[in-house]
Amino acid sequence: MSEKFPYNLANFVLETVPAYKQFLTDNGISIKNVTSAGDFEKLPISSKESYLKKYNYADLFSNRDLTSVTTISATSGSTGEPFYI
């Protein structure tokens, strides 16, 4: 795997996943500042509340493309509230 892979992946996600771009902006992070492995440690941790429930469902997908969605996931509700996506 290329050393550039994490950066290429991060750039792809930022460019194509509207919710993640907004998530980083909301947390004061610019992907342009992620240039080393140590910078990845500074990225905010996402959760059901801070990411999955906060943004529009379609915005969680690359290019808002839902045509390739083949799986529906669910949490067990260990925090007291099951969640489905």
N, C-alpha and C positions, 0 to 999 in steps of 0.2 A: 504494500500500500504506500502510495506517495506521501511524503511529509506535507504536501500541499492539500491533501484530501480534506482534512478538517476545515480548512479555510475555504476551500471550494464549496464544500457542503454548507457551511455557514452562509456564504454569499448566495448560494442557490436558494436557501430557505428564506433569507431576508428579502430577496428579490421576488419570490413567488408566493410566499405565505403571508397574506395581509395581517393575520392575527399576531404572528410572531414579530413582525416588524413593529406593530403597534405596541406589543408587550415590551419590547426592548425600549422603545421611545418612552413609554409610560414609566419605565424604571431608570431612565436617564442614561441608557447605554446606546452607543453608536457602534455598529458593526465595524466601522472603519478603524475603531480602536482595538479590535480583536486581531492581533497580528502575531501572537506567540501562544504557545501552549498554556503558559501561565495566565494569559488573558481569559481563557475559557473558564477558569475558576471564578472569574468575576461576574460571569453571566448569572442572572437571577434564576432561582429555582422556581419552576412552575408547579402549580397545583390545580386541583379542580376549581378552587375558588379564584385563584389569581389568573388562570389562563382558560381552562376549558369552559367554565360557566360565564366568564366575563365577555367573551367575544362571540360574534355571530358564527354559527356552525359552519357555514360555507367558507368563512375566512380562515378556518383552521387547516384548510387543504391548499396544496400547491395550485396556483392559478384558479382558485375557487372551483376546481374541477371535481365534481362528485361522481362522475361517470364510472370511475374505476373503484369506487368503494364496494368492497365485497364482504366486509366484516363489521358487525356491530359489537361493540365492547361494553361491558358493564363492570362496575365495581361491586364489591360485596356489601358495601355500606358499613364498613368497619368504623367509620367516623359517625355513624348514626344515620346517614342518608345515602342510599344507593344512587349511583349515577350511570347513565347510559349514553354512549356516543357511538 
